[in-house]
Amino acid sequence: MVAKRGSDRQFKVNPIEWVAGKPIKDSTLVAFRFLGSKRRVIPKLDTILKMNGVRNCTFGDFFAGSTAVSQYAKSARFTVKATDVLRTSYVLLRALIQVIRLPQFHGLRNQIKSAGDGARYERVLQYLENLPGKPGFIYDNYCPSGKSSRSRSFFSDANGKKIDAVREEIANWRWDGKITDLEHDFLLASLLISASRCANTAGSFYAYLRKPDKRISKQLKLPRLQVIDVARPHEVANMTAEEAADIFEVHALYLDPPYNKQQYAAHYHLLETIAWGDRPELYGRNGIRPYAEIRSAFCSVQTAAKALSTILRKTNARHVILSYGKNGILDEKEIIQILSNFGEVKIYEFSINSYQNHHTSSNRACERMYYASKD
Ligand SMILES: C[S@@+](CC[C@H](N)C(=O)[O-])C[C@H]1O[C@@H](n2cnc3c(N)ncnc32)[C@H](O)[C@@H]1O
């Protein structure tokens, strides 16, 4: 089958105008610094879905990353099935997608007084923010004065100790049965987001900045998460997209795999350690945790094409939307070939304000989405 190119190729989309469900304002998406986040692309994705008649169905987001696309899909009243290999993404998915009512933290009633159940979440966050800092694994390894840190400066000493204190407290609450697993992940998601906001990095955690960024002096503040109140049985997982394609039945499937050799597991190693709450052996100048188990097949020339084909062969989706950067491991010809085995292919291109880091000189980027349909 030949890909349809023609008029769709140079594609300009107007600002967001959603028809189904409550419109989501950009400000309601949780801002999370994440390489390749599609936060800014969401209005384009929304328009592409509408143009192709994709509404009110089950929507898969199998490379969920920051969860921006899943949050959009939940808000636009799709039933969401999402996964990512990162534990960090999984915790965010649990908090922002799986949770459909603000947790009440009933089990903390005796410990944290509040005017009513609705107010308890705020009091719980205030309690955690006011905990005295406590040196632990993050302080020891990633803060300038930590005993094993070799002067690594990912966080200020004060924020490193605070992260350790909050992480330990919520783990103890769960251990003692005072909070549920979902309440635990709801609080942990706030901690992960706040840690990324006060980190002395250029975006990812691959390395810390030798000349400290002003973020490092920000006080750790736990963001108040808003629950997108859409009572549907959203499902989230912490597995590969290749595995999820076997398990999650979806009508529309959004795929946003890595397109170069950079392993996300290495770039987000520090958040992964906070998410797992473990004490791994660390390697190298930047104290990276081992990540062999979650190396992505999409980051290798030898395996990327096969991995994409596997997902498309396994999924029962009728519509597939693929984001894939130019100059990636797979070139346009290979992608079209693989997608053509699935259905009719269209290509959309548009320009957006790109994710910026210290090495980015331009703030405009050309993004591309491939759409393939069995209809
Ligand atoms: C480009 S990012 C996705 C960004 C996401 N769409 C967003 O808006 O934030 C790629 C993501 O794919 C994940 N990943 C890599 N290989 C994977 C695989 N085989 N299965 C599932 N997730 C994978 C990475 O952990 C990373 O979060």
The ligand as a Gaussian input file, in Angstrom:
#p B3LYP/6-31G(d) Opt

LIG

0 1
 C        9.835000      10.274000      23.762000
 S        9.542000       9.673000      25.360000
 C        7.794000       9.746000      25.475000
 C        7.335000      11.117000      25.840000
 C        5.859000      11.183000      26.177000
 N        5.021000      10.982000      25.019000
 C        5.556000      12.509000      26.821000
 O        4.732000      13.280000      26.278000
 O        6.162000      12.825000      27.834000
 C        9.838000       7.967000      25.208000
 C        9.422000       7.133000      26.432000
 O        9.450000       5.771000      26.048000
 C        9.860000       4.988000      27.157000
 N       10.277000       3.692000      26.588000
 C       11.408000       3.393000      25.913000
 N       11.331000       2.140000      25.421000
 C       10.124000       1.646000      25.800000
 C        9.444000       0.431000      25.554000
 N        9.994000      -0.552000      24.842000
 N        8.212000       0.280000      26.071000
 C        7.628000       1.265000      26.811000
 N        8.239000       2.437000      27.074000
 C        9.450000       2.629000      26.554000
 C       10.907000       5.821000      27.813000
 O       11.059000       5.439000      29.164000
 C       10.315000       7.235000      27.652000
 O        9.541000       7.568000      28.759000

